[in-house]
Amino acid sequence: MLQGTTSVILALVLGVVGVGFVLWQMRNVLAEDQGNETMRGIAAAIQEGASAFLNREYLYLSGFVVVVAAIMAVWIGWQTAVCFIAGAIASGAAGYLGMFTAVRANVRTAAAAQRSLNDGLRVAFSSGSIMGMAVVSFSIIGMTVLYLIFQNDPSVISYVTGFGFGASSIALFARVGGGIYTKAADVGADLVGKVEQGIPEDDPRNPAVIADNVGDNVGDVAGMGADLFESYSGSIIACAALGLALGALVGDGKAAAFIGLPFLIAASGILASLIGTFLVKTEENATQEQLLATLRRSIWGASGIVVVLAAIMVLLAGLSFNYFFAIVTGLIAGLGIAYFTEYFTSYTNKPTQSIAHSAQTGPATTIIQGLAVGMNSTMAPVLIVAAAILLSLWFGFRAEPSLADTQRIAAGLYAIALAGVGMLSTLGITLATDAYGPVADNAGGIAEMSHLPPEVRQRTDALDSLGNTTAATGKGFAIGSAVLTALALVAAYVTAAHFNYEDLNLLDPTMVPGLLIGAMLPYFFSAMTMTAVGQAAQGIVQEVRRQFREIPGLMEGTGRPDYKTCVAISTQSALQQMVAPGAMAVLAPLLVGFVLGAEALAGMLIGATASGFVLAVMMANAGGAWDNAKKWIETGELGGKGSDAHKAAVVGDTVGDPFKDTSGPSLNILIKLMSIVSLVFASAFGSGWFSF
C-alpha cells in the first residue's frame, strides 16, 4: 500500500516530468518562423506592453504578499507564512511563463497560418500546452516539496493551506487586474474603431489595437493561468485537509493514504494531459465543428487515461474502490459542464445564433437575448454539480461502513473533494485548449496589421472563434470545480473551527444574516469589477477619439497612432482599480468571522458559493455567446461585416467582454479565496459580537 510520503514523492516526480515537457515544448515553439519584419515589429510592441504591465502588477502585489506574510507569521506561525509566500511565487511564475510564451507564439502562429490551418493550430496549441502543463507542474511541485519539508509536523496540512492562500491571493488580483486591462482596451477599441469609425477589427489605424492585443495576454493568459493554478491547488489542499480529518476517524494508519490520494490523482492527470497534447491536429478547410472535435478528442482521450490510472492509484493506496467512483463522478461532471458550455457558446448551435438573429433589430434586443441565453445556460451546470455532490456523498458513505452515521459525513465530504480533484485532474490539457485562444486572437491581429493575405486572417479567425468556445469551456471547468472545492474548504473550515456539522442550523439567528451577506457578495464584487472596466474603457474611448480627431492623416493611413498612450491608460487604470475588489475578498470573511462569529461565517461561505456559482456561469456563457454571435455574422451571415446587425452584435460583444473575461471568471476565485481565508484564520474566530 502506498503511504502518504511515497504518494507525494511520486507526484513530485511526475511534476518534474511536466516541467521537462514545458521546456521541450518551449524550445519547439520558439524555433518556429517569426514571419516578416513588420510582423516581428508588431509582436515586439505587444511583448513590451505585456511585460511592462505584468512587472508593475507583480511589484504592487509583492508589497501585499510581504505585509500579509508578516501578519501571518506573527498571528499564525512562520511555517504558514513561508507556504503563503511560496504559493504566491509559484502562482505568479506560472502566469508569467504562460504570458512570456504567448507573446512570442502569437507572431509564430500568424506565420504558421500562412502555410496551413493545421500549422497555425499546432503552434497556438503548443503555446497553450506550455501554460497548462506549467500550472499543474508548478502547483504539484510546490505543494509536494512543502509537504516533504514539514511532513513530521502534525500541522503539515495547515501549513500547506497557506500555499493555497498565497495562490488564491495572487490569482484574484491577477485575474481582476488583467481582466480590467484587457476589457478596457477591447471595449474602447471596438466602440470607436468598429462602431464609430467603421474600420476592421485589429486595424493598425486604431490607437487601442496594441493595448487590446496586450490585454489578451495579461488577462486571458497570465491572469487565467494564475486563476486555474489556484483552482487546482485549492482542490488538492481541501481534499488533503479532509483526508487528515477522516483518517483520524477511521484509524488503522490510513490517514497517510487519505492525504496522499489527491496527490496521486493529480499526478495521474499530468501524465494523461501530456499524452493528450499529442492528439491535437486537423485538416485544411476544417469546419468549426471539426476543429471542436479535434480538441474534444484530446480532452476525452486524456480523461480516459485518468480513469484507468485513478483505478490503479486507489488500489495502490489501499482504500475503498468507492472513492474511485467519486473521482470518475467529478471527471464526468466536468465533461458534462464542458458539453453544455460548448452548446450555449458555439456559433454552430442555436443559442448563439439566436443572439445573432436578434441583432437584426438593434443592440437592445441583442443584449436582451444574450442575457436570456446566459441565464438559461445555468440550469445544466447546476444540475450536473448537484448530482455530482449527491453521488459523491453516497459513494463516500458506502466507502466507510464501519463509521457511525454522524461520522460518515466526513467520508462523504472527502469523496466530494475527490470529485473536485477528478474534475480538475485533466487541467493540463483543458487549460491548454483555453490558453491557446488568446494566442490565435493575437495572431489574427498581427495578420491584419501586417496586411497578410485574406486567407491567413480567415484561418486565424477560425482558430479564434474556436478559442472563444474553448475559453468558455475552461471557465466552466473552473467554476464547476470551484463549487466542489469551496464546499470541501467549508467542510475543512468547520472542522478547524471545532464545531460539528450537525450544529449548523439554517435558522440560527446569525446563520441567516451570514447566508444573505454571502449571497450578496458576488453581486457586489461583480459590480465593482464591471464599474472598473467601464471607467477604464471611458479613458480609452476618449483617447482614441482624440487621436482620430487630432492626428493628421490617421484615418487615411498616412498618420501614425500613439499606441503607447493607450497602453499606459489601461495599465494605470487596471492597477489602481484592482485593489478594492481584491481587498474585499480578503476582508469580508474576516469581518463576518470576528463580528458575527464562526457559524455565521460558515453561512456566508455557503451563500457566496451558491450565488457566485450561478452568477459566474451566467456571465461567462452570456459573454462567450455574445462574442461568437458577432463572429458568426462576420463569416458573412445576416449581412456580414459592416451591416447593422454586425454593429449591434459588436455592442453586445462589448457588454459581454467584462462578463466573460473579468467579473465572471473572477467569481470562482472569490468564493474559494474567502473559503481559504476562513480556513487559515479559523482558530481565531469565536462566537462573535452578536452571540445568542
Residue, then its C-alpha position, 0 to 999 in steps of 0.5 A: m500500500l502506498q503511504g502518504t510520503t511515497s504518494v507525494i514523492l511520486a507526484l513530485v516526480l511526475g511534476v518534474v516530468g511536466v516541467g521537462f515537457v514545458l521546456w521541450q515544448m518551449r524550445n519547439v515553439l520558439a524555433e518556429d518562423q517569426g514571419n516578416e519584419t513588420m510582423r516581428g515589429i508588431a509582436a515586439a510592441i505587444q511583448e513590451g506592453a505585456s511585460a511592462f504591465l505584468n512587472r508593475e502588477y507583480l511589484y504592487l502585489s509583492g508589497f501585499v504578499v510581504v505585509v500579509a506574510a508578516i501578519m501571518a507569521v506573527w498571528i499564525g506561525w512562520q511555517t504558514a507564512v513561508c507556504f503563503i509566500a511560496g504559493a504566491i511565487a509559484s502562482g505568479a511564475a506560472g502566469y508569467l511563463g504562460m504570458f512570456t510564451a504567448v507573446r512570442a507564439n502569437v507572431r509564430t502562429a500568424a506565420a504558421a497560418q500562412r502555410s496551413l490551418n493545421d500549422g497555425l493550430r499546432v503552434a497556438f496549441s503548443s503555446g497553450s500546452i506550455m501554460g497548462m502543463a506549467v500550472v499543474s507542474f508548478s502547483i504539484i511541485g510546490m505543494t509536494v516539496l512543502y509537504l516533504i519539508f514539514q511532513n513530521d509536523p502534525s500541522v503539515i496540512s495547515y501549513v500547506t493551506g497557506f500555499g493555497f492562500g498565497a495562490s488564491s491571493i495572487a490569482l484574484f488580483a491577477r485575474v481582476g487586474g488583467g481582466i480590467y486591462t484587457k476589457a478596457a482596451d477591447v471595449g474602447a477599441d471596438l466602440v470607436g474603431k468598429v462602431e464609430q469609425g467603421i474600420p476592421e477589427d485589429d486595424p493598425r489605424n486604431p490607437a487601442v489595437i496594441a493595448d487590446n492585443v496586450g490585454d489578451n495576454v495579461g488577462d486571458v493568459a497570465g491572469m487565467g493561468a494564475d486563476l486555474f493554478e489556484s483552482y487546482s491547488g485549492s482542490i488538492i489542499a481541501c481534499a488533503a485537509l479532509g483526508l487528515a480529518l477522516g483518517a483520524l476517524v477511521g484509524d488503522g494508519k490510513a490517514a497517510a493514504f487519505i492525504g496522499l490520494p489527491f496527490l496521486i490523482a493529480a499526478s495521474g492527470i499530468l501524465a494523461s494531459l501530456i499524452g493528450t497534447f499529442l492528439v491535437k491536429t486537423e485538416e485544411n478547410a476544417t469546419q468549426e465543428q471539426l476543429l471542436a472535435t479535434l480538441r474534444r478528442s484530446i480532452w476525452g482521450a486524456s480523461g480516459i487515461v485518468v480513469v484507468l490510472a485513478a483505478i490503479m492509484v486507489l488500489l495502490a493506496g489501499l482504500s475503498f474502490n468507492y472513492f474511485f467512483a467519486i473521482v470518475t463522478g467529478l471527471i464526468a461532471g466536468l465533461g458534462i459542464a464542458y458539453f453544455t458550455e460548448y452548446f450555449t457558446s458555439y456559433t454552430n448551435k442555436p443559442t448563439q445564433s439566436i443572439a445573432h438573429s436578434a441583432q437584426t433589430g438593434p443592440a437592445t434586443t441583442i443584449i436582451q437575448g444574450l442575457a436570456v441565453g446566459m441565464n438559461s445556460t445555468m440550469a445544466p451546470v447546476l444540475i450536473v454539480a448537484a448530482a455530482i455532490l449527491l453521488s459523491l456523498w453516497f459513494g463516500f458513505r458506502a466507502e466507510p461502513s464501519l463509521a457511525d452515521t454522524q461520522r460518515i459525513a466526513a467520508g462523504l465530504y472527502a469523496i466530494a473533494l475527490a470529485g473536485v480533484g477528478m474534475l480538475s485532474t485533466l487541467g493540463i490539457t483543458l487549460a491548454t485548449d483555453a490558453y491557446g485562444p488568446v494566442a490565435d486572437n493575437a495572431g489574427g491581429i498581427a495578420e491584419m496589421s501586417h496586411l497578410p493575405p485574406e486567407v491567413r486572417q480567415r484561418t486565424d479567425a477560425l482558430d479564434s472563434l474556436g478559442n472563444t468556445t474553448a475559453a468558455t469551456g475552461k471557465g466552466f471547468a473552473i467554476g464547476s470545480a470551484v463549487l466542489t472545492a469551496l464546499a470541501l474548504v467549508a467542510a475543512y473550515v468547520t472542522a478547524a473551527h471545532f464545531n460539528y456539522e450537525d450544529l449548523n442550523l439554517l435558522d440560527p439567528t446569525m446563520v441567516p444574516g451570514l447566508l444573505i451577506g454571502a449571497m450578496l457578495p458576488y453581486f457586489f464584487s461583480a459590480m465593482t469589477m464591471t464599474a472598473v472596466g467601464q471607467a477604464a474603457q471611458g479613458i480609452v474611448q476618449e483617447v482614441r477619439r482624440q487621436f482620430r480627431e487630432i492626428p493628421g492623416l490617421m484615418e487615411g493611413t498616412g498618420r501614425p497612432d500613439y499606441k503607447t498612450c493607450v497602453a499606459i491608460s489601461t495599465q494605470s487604470a487596471l492597477q489602481q482599480m484592482v485593489a478594492p475588489g481584491a481587498m474585499a475578498v480578503l476582508a469580508p470573511l474576516l469581518v463576518g468571522f470576528v463580528l458575527g462569529a464562526e457559524a455565521l461565517a460558515g453561512m456566508l461561505i455557503g451563500a457566496t458559493a451558491s450565488g457566485f456559482v450561478l452568477a459566474v456561469m451566467m456571465a461567462n456563457a452570456g459573454g462567450a455567446w455574445d462574442n461568437a454571435k458577432k463572429w458568426i455574422e462576420t463569416g458573412e451571415l445576416g449581412g456580414k461585416g459592416s451591416d447593422a446587425h454586425k454593429a449591434a452584435v459588436v455592442g453586445d460583444t462589448v457588454g459581454d467582454p467584462f462578463k466573460d473575461t473579468s467579473g465572471p471568471s473572477l467569481n470562482i476565485l472569490i468564493k474559494l479565496m474567502s473559503i481559504v481565508s476562513l480556513v487559515f484564520a479559523s482558530a481565531f474566530g469565536s462566537g462573535w459580537f452578536s452571540f445568542 
